[in-house]
Amino acid sequence: MDEQPLLSDGGFHLSNSYKETPVLVSFLKWVLKFVMWVVFLLWVSVIFLFPLEIISKIFSPNFEALTSLPFGIKGNFFLAFAGPILVLTFLSTAYLIISGEAVYNKKKGSKYPTLRLWTLPVLVDGPFGVVSAAEFIGILFFVVFIIWGAYAYTMSNLQLAPIFHANTKYEFR
């Protein structure tokens, strides 16, 4: 009778005879990861800083200059904020093609159970069901961004109130 283990090892075989990736492939993978991080961080920073007057002044002439295109100003906004996602898609596809079928070694398990941000439950019986710590941090960032964006747009619109002869109780300097 052929004895098989009750639980399989998932197809991962730990051995010392593994193929090393060539230097050029590892360098290209590193460059693609770096470029993807730069594109992602620039995209997120533009989205979060767009309510500022300085950033709006930088982008508004570019958007107004392109209004004669068939997509108009809405299409330009869509392309400016969704374009980096398309760039990330192409870069990640190139990364996957370069990586090929990578063999991942199974990591040794810890002797003690650990909780990580993506597994640590923070809210258990809330409106969103079970919310992990990472999801909770994302929800907090989103709420803070909405409040900050509303504040920034409100302050810029309050400075326009005297131009339209609005009766306000506030003094503008």
C-alpha positions as CSV (number, residue, x, y, z in Angstrom):
1,M,0.0,0.0,0.0
2,D,1.3,3.4,-1.0
3,E,1.5,5.7,2.0
4,Q,0.5,9.3,1.2
5,P,0.5,12.2,3.8
6,L,-3.0,13.2,4.9
7,L,-2.4,16.8,4.2
8,S,-0.5,17.8,1.0
9,D,2.2,20.4,1.0
10,G,0.4,22.4,-1.7
11,G,2.7,21.4,-4.5
12,F,5.6,23.3,-2.9
13,H,8.8,21.3,-2.7
14,L,11.5,22.8,-0.6
15,S,14.8,21.8,-2.1
16,N,18.2,23.4,-2.8
17,S,17.9,22.8,-6.5
18,Y,16.0,25.9,-7.5
19,K,16.6,28.1,-10.6
20,E,18.1,31.5,-9.9
21,T,16.6,34.3,-12.0
22,P,19.0,36.1,-14.3
23,V,20.3,39.5,-13.2
24,L,18.6,41.4,-16.1
25,V,15.2,39.9,-15.2
26,S,15.6,40.8,-11.5
27,F,16.7,44.3,-12.4
28,L,13.8,44.8,-14.8
29,K,11.4,43.5,-12.1
30,W,12.9,45.9,-9.6
31,V,12.6,48.8,-12.1
32,L,9.0,48.0,-12.9
33,K,8.1,47.7,-9.2
34,F,9.7,51.1,-8.6
35,V,8.0,52.8,-11.5
36,M,4.6,51.3,-10.4
37,W,5.1,52.7,-6.9
38,V,6.1,56.1,-8.3
39,V,3.0,56.2,-10.6
40,F,0.7,55.0,-7.8
41,L,2.1,57.5,-5.2
42,L,1.9,60.4,-7.7
43,W,-1.7,59.5,-8.6
44,V,-2.8,59.3,-4.9
45,S,-1.1,62.5,-4.1
46,V,-2.7,64.4,-7.0
47,I,-6.1,63.0,-5.9
48,F,-5.7,64.0,-2.3
49,L,-4.1,67.4,-3.0
50,F,-6.5,68.4,-5.9
51,P,-8.8,70.4,-3.6
52,L,-5.9,72.7,-2.8
53,E,-6.0,76.0,-4.7
54,I,-2.4,75.7,-5.8
55,I,-2.9,72.2,-7.4
56,S,-6.2,73.4,-9.0
57,K,-4.4,76.4,-10.5
58,I,-1.7,74.1,-12.0
59,F,-4.2,71.7,-13.6
60,S,-7.0,74.1,-14.7
61,P,-5.2,75.7,-17.6
62,N,-4.4,72.3,-19.0
63,F,-8.0,71.1,-18.7
64,E,-9.3,74.4,-20.2
65,A,-6.9,74.1,-23.1
66,L,-8.2,70.7,-24.0
67,T,-11.9,71.5,-24.0
68,S,-12.0,71.6,-27.8
69,L,-11.3,67.8,-27.9
70,P,-14.4,65.6,-28.5
71,F,-14.4,64.4,-24.8
72,G,-14.7,67.9,-23.4
73,I,-13.6,68.9,-19.9
74,K,-15.3,65.9,-18.2
75,G,-13.3,63.5,-20.5
76,N,-10.1,65.3,-19.6
77,F,-10.8,65.0,-15.9
78,F,-11.6,61.3,-16.4
79,L,-8.4,60.7,-18.4
80,A,-6.3,62.6,-15.9
81,F,-7.5,60.6,-12.9
82,A,-8.0,57.2,-14.6
83,G,-5.0,57.4,-16.9
84,P,-2.5,56.4,-14.2
85,I,-4.6,53.3,-13.5
86,L,-4.2,52.3,-17.2
87,V,-0.5,52.9,-16.9
88,L,-0.3,50.7,-13.8
89,T,-2.3,48.0,-15.7
90,F,0.2,47.9,-18.5
91,L,3.2,48.0,-16.2
92,S,1.9,45.2,-14.0
93,T,1.2,43.1,-17.2
94,A,4.8,43.6,-18.3
95,Y,5.9,42.6,-14.7
96,L,3.9,39.4,-14.9
97,I,5.2,38.6,-18.3
98,I,8.8,39.1,-17.2
99,S,8.3,37.2,-14.0
100,G,7.0,34.1,-15.8
101,E,6.0,31.3,-13.5
102,A,7.9,32.0,-10.3
103,V,8.2,29.3,-7.8
104,Y,7.5,30.5,-4.3
105,N,9.1,28.8,-1.3
106,K,6.8,28.0,1.5
107,K,7.7,30.1,4.6
108,K,8.2,28.5,7.9
109,G,5.2,29.0,10.1
110,S,5.5,30.8,13.4
111,K,5.4,28.9,16.6
112,Y,2.9,31.4,17.9
113,P,-0.2,32.6,16.2
114,T,0.1,36.3,15.1
115,L,-2.4,38.8,14.1
116,R,-1.7,41.2,11.2
117,L,-3.5,44.4,10.1
118,W,-5.4,42.5,7.4
119,T,-6.5,39.8,9.8
120,L,-7.0,41.7,13.0
121,P,-10.8,42.2,13.5
122,V,-11.5,45.7,14.8
123,L,-15.3,46.1,14.3
124,V,-17.2,42.8,14.5
125,D,-20.9,43.7,14.7
126,G,-21.1,46.9,12.7
127,P,-22.9,48.0,9.6
128,F,-20.0,46.7,7.4
129,G,-19.9,43.3,9.1
130,V,-16.4,42.2,10.2
131,V,-13.9,45.0,9.5
132,S,-10.2,44.3,9.8
133,A,-7.7,46.9,11.0
134,A,-6.4,47.6,7.5
135,E,-10.0,48.2,6.2
136,F,-10.7,50.4,9.2
137,I,-7.7,52.5,8.4
138,G,-8.8,52.8,4.8
139,I,-12.3,53.9,5.9
140,L,-10.8,56.5,8.3
141,F,-8.6,57.9,5.5
142,F,-11.6,58.1,3.2
143,V,-13.7,59.9,5.8
144,V,-10.9,62.3,6.6
145,F,-10.4,63.0,2.9
146,I,-14.1,63.8,2.4
147,I,-14.1,66.2,5.4
148,W,-10.9,67.8,4.3
149,G,-12.1,68.2,0.7
150,A,-15.4,69.7,1.8
151,Y,-13.5,72.1,4.0
152,A,-11.1,73.1,1.2
153,Y,-13.9,73.7,-1.3
154,T,-16.0,75.6,1.3
155,M,-13.1,77.9,2.2
156,S,-12.4,78.7,-1.5
157,N,-16.1,79.4,-2.1
158,L,-16.3,81.6,1.0
159,Q,-13.6,83.8,-0.5
160,L,-15.8,84.2,-3.6
161,A,-18.8,85.4,-1.6
162,P,-18.0,89.1,-1.6
163,I,-17.7,89.0,-5.4
164,F,-21.3,88.0,-5.7
165,H,-22.5,90.5,-3.0
166,A,-23.6,87.8,-0.7
167,N,-24.6,88.9,2.8
168,T,-22.4,87.2,5.2
169,K,-21.5,87.8,8.9
170,Y,-17.8,86.9,8.3
171,E,-15.0,89.3,7.6
172,F,-12.7,88.5,4.8
173,R,-9.1,89.8,4.9
